[in-house]
Amino acid sequence: MSGSRAAAFLMITVWIVGSLFLWGLAFFPTGSETPDWLNVARNVCFGAPENGLPDLAGWIVLILGPISFVIVGMIAWPQELTEAVKDLWWNRYGKFFATLVMVAVVVEARWVVNKVQSGLQYERFDYANSSEEDLPLFYPRTNKAAPDFTLVDQSGNPFRLADYNDKTVLLTFAFAHCQTVCPVLVRQALDVGSEFKDSVRVVILTLDPWRDTPKSLPFLAEKWELTEGSHILSGSVEDVLAVLEQFQVAYQRDEKTGDVIHPSLVYLIEQGERIAYAFNNASNRWLRQAIERIESERHAITGSR
């Protein structure tokens, strides 16, 4: 076999094995227990969107990588590659090799289809609670003392909870890099708060003080389209974590990616002093009705004086 023909065979083998490895690395099913090294490799090679699929650059690597390799080979050894493919097709061992390749392609194609379907389902999942049911009449009131705190808002001004004793504070928790529940939760808080703009103050406390620093808050406020009178808060890591602990916010942070798993928690704080209601994944209707009950009680008390 000539040196050029051997090089052509080697190129075909490297191309096939390399392409299968690349797609296998991206789509090999590991369930919920993906090894750390595989997560890191996938993040570096293909990006790390929330849906588990490659990002745009990742798809370019997966598609254009193998194609560009073939183009280079066809330019360098057009005749040799053609002859090598013919030899493989008519050779007994070549047919066996081609059969193995086809089996591997079918298996990996199933991986790709399953993962793409899972990713699309993830994208279509609606994190908003769109229930139109009324808030139960006897929904439990917490009536716990609200821990006072002072942090920094998007204007660089100190925000102290106790300063808002004439308002109902709608307090929720989110972070900038979250692409799933946080945008929905923030939008919900702002929409409900805008219906009570004279009596409700919307406050969003970051769950990621490592990245959502006070300097980044103006950009985050613009991204989330914060309404007038709404606040997003941060501060030193120690100060923010202390407030989260005081409010008993359950969360889990991935030290490698910085992402935070957390509930859709909303507190309604009455007159800056007491937590009147605590909700997890409440509907807009529930939040509105809870605020209306708080205001009705407040008016009844002030009217009786």
Solvent accessible surface area in square Angstrom, and as a share of the most:
residue,aa,sasa,rsa
1,M,166,0.74
2,S,66,0.43
3,G,62,0.60
4,S,45,0.29
5,R,69,0.25
6,A,45,0.35
7,A,32,0.25
8,A,0,0.00
9,F,40,0.17
10,L,115,0.57
11,M,19,0.08
12,I,18,0.09
13,T,59,0.34
14,V,75,0.43
15,W,89,0.31
16,I,25,0.13
17,V,85,0.49
18,G,36,0.34
19,S,21,0.13
20,L,39,0.19
21,F,136,0.57
22,L,38,0.19
23,W,60,0.21
24,G,10,0.10
25,L,23,0.12
26,A,5,0.04
27,F,2,0.01
28,F,94,0.39
29,P,76,0.48
30,T,35,0.20
31,G,67,0.64
32,S,117,0.75
33,E,151,0.68
34,T,28,0.17
35,P,55,0.34
36,D,83,0.43
37,W,167,0.59
38,L,9,0.04
39,N,62,0.32
40,V,74,0.43
41,A,26,0.20
42,R,28,0.10
43,N,55,0.28
44,V,120,0.69
45,C,53,0.32
46,F,5,0.02
47,G,21,0.20
48,A,68,0.53
49,P,46,0.29
50,E,69,0.31
51,N,33,0.17
52,G,42,0.41
53,L,17,0.08
54,P,11,0.07
55,D,52,0.27
56,L,138,0.69
57,A,63,0.49
58,G,0,0.00
59,W,68,0.24
60,I,83,0.42
61,V,63,0.36
62,L,1,0.00
63,I,81,0.41
64,L,97,0.48
65,G,32,0.31
66,P,19,0.12
67,I,85,0.43
68,S,54,0.35
69,F,77,0.32
70,V,50,0.29
71,I,93,0.47
72,V,96,0.55
73,G,0,0.00
74,M,88,0.39
75,I,136,0.69
76,A,57,0.44
77,W,85,0.30
78,P,67,0.42
79,Q,132,0.59
80,E,46,0.20
81,L,11,0.06
82,T,61,0.35
83,E,56,0.25
84,A,0,0.00
85,V,85,0.49
86,K,106,0.45
87,D,55,0.29
88,L,43,0.21
89,W,151,0.53
90,W,191,0.67
91,N,71,0.36
92,R,180,0.66
93,Y,151,0.58
94,G,3,0.02
95,K,98,0.41
96,F,131,0.55
97,F,63,0.26
98,A,35,0.27
99,T,77,0.45
100,L,94,0.47
101,V,25,0.14
102,M,118,0.53
103,V,84,0.48
104,A,31,0.24
105,V,64,0.37
106,V,85,0.49
107,V,62,0.35
108,E,23,0.10
109,A,47,0.36
110,R,163,0.59
111,W,59,0.21
112,V,26,0.15
113,V,77,0.44
114,N,83,0.42
115,K,45,0.19
116,V,41,0.24
117,Q,98,0.44
118,S,66,0.42
119,G,0,0.00
120,L,82,0.41
121,Q,115,0.51
122,Y,72,0.27
123,E,104,0.47
124,R,170,0.62
125,F,124,0.52
126,D,93,0.48
127,Y,62,0.24
128,A,46,0.36
129,N,50,0.26
130,S,89,0.58
131,S,42,0.27
132,E,124,0.56
133,E,123,0.55
134,D,83,0.43
135,L,4,0.02
136,P,63,0.40
137,L,136,0.67
138,F,182,0.76
139,Y,48,0.18
140,P,95,0.60
141,R,69,0.25
142,T,49,0.28
143,N,80,0.41
144,K,119,0.50
145,A,85,0.66
146,A,12,0.09
147,P,33,0.21
148,D,62,0.32
149,F,15,0.06
150,T,77,0.45
151,L,6,0.03
152,V,45,0.26
153,D,8,0.04
154,Q,38,0.17
155,S,80,0.51
156,G,54,0.52
157,N,81,0.41
158,P,106,0.67
159,F,3,0.01
160,R,115,0.42
161,L,1,0.00
162,A,34,0.27
163,D,93,0.48
164,Y,41,0.16
165,N,87,0.45
166,D,94,0.48
167,K,37,0.16
168,T,0,0.00
169,V,1,0.00
170,L,0,0.00
171,L,1,0.00
172,T,0,0.00
173,F,1,0.00
174,A,0,0.00
175,F,4,0.02
176,A,19,0.15
177,H,86,0.38
178,C,9,0.05
179,Q,107,0.48
180,T,25,0.14
181,V,21,0.12
182,C,0,0.00
183,P,53,0.34
184,V,48,0.28
185,L,6,0.03
186,V,2,0.01
187,R,91,0.33
188,Q,21,0.09
189,A,1,0.01
190,L,1,0.00
191,D,57,0.30
192,V,0,0.00
193,G,4,0.04
194,S,59,0.38
195,E,97,0.44
196,F,28,0.12
197,K,159,0.67
198,D,120,0.62
199,S,25,0.16
200,V,8,0.05
201,R,49,0.18
202,V,6,0.04
203,V,0,0.00
204,I,0,0.00
205,L,0,0.00
206,T,1,0.00
207,L,0,0.00
208,D,0,0.00
209,P,2,0.01
210,W,90,0.32
211,R,75,0.27
212,D,3,0.01
213,T,52,0.31
214,P,49,0.31
215,K,178,0.75
216,S,35,0.22
217,L,0,0.00
218,P,63,0.39
219,F,150,0.63
220,L,8,0.04
221,A,13,0.10
222,E,135,0.61
223,K,115,0.49
224,W,17,0.06
225,E,118,0.53
226,L,29,0.15
227,T,54,0.31
228,E,178,0.80
229,G,34,0.32
230,S,5,0.03
231,H,21,0.09
232,I,0,0.00
233,L,0,0.00
234,S,0,0.00
235,G,10,0.10
236,S,54,0.35
237,V,40,0.23
238,E,128,0.57
239,D,74,0.38
240,V,0,0.00
241,L,52,0.26
242,A,48,0.37
243,V,7,0.04
244,L,1,0.00
245,E,135,0.61
246,Q,95,0.42
247,F,4,0.02
248,Q,140,0.62
249,V,12,0.07
250,A,72,0.56
251,Y,75,0.28
252,Q,126,0.56
253,R,50,0.18
254,D,64,0.33
255,E,136,0.61
256,K,134,0.57
257,T,58,0.34
258,G,5,0.04
259,D,50,0.26
260,V,9,0.05
261,I,128,0.65
262,H,25,0.11
263,P,40,0.25
264,S,15,0.10
265,L,22,0.11
266,V,2,0.01
267,Y,19,0.07
268,L,0,0.00
269,I,0,0.00
270,E,12,0.05
271,Q,67,0.30
272,G,6,0.06
273,E,105,0.47
274,R,88,0.32
275,I,11,0.06
276,A,0,0.00
277,Y,3,0.01
278,A,31,0.24
279,F,3,0.01
280,N,97,0.50
281,N,72,0.37
282,A,7,0.05
283,S,1,0.01
284,N,49,0.25
285,R,74,0.27
286,W,60,0.21
287,L,0,0.00
288,R,63,0.23
289,Q,35,0.15
290,A,0,0.00
291,I,0,0.00
292,E,87,0.39
293,R,59,0.21
294,I,0,0.00
295,E,27,0.12
296,S,69,0.45
297,E,72,0.32
298,R,33,0.12
299,H,118,0.53
300,A,68,0.53
301,I,91,0.46
302,T,73,0.43
303,G,65,0.62
304,S,93,0.60
305,R,221,0.81
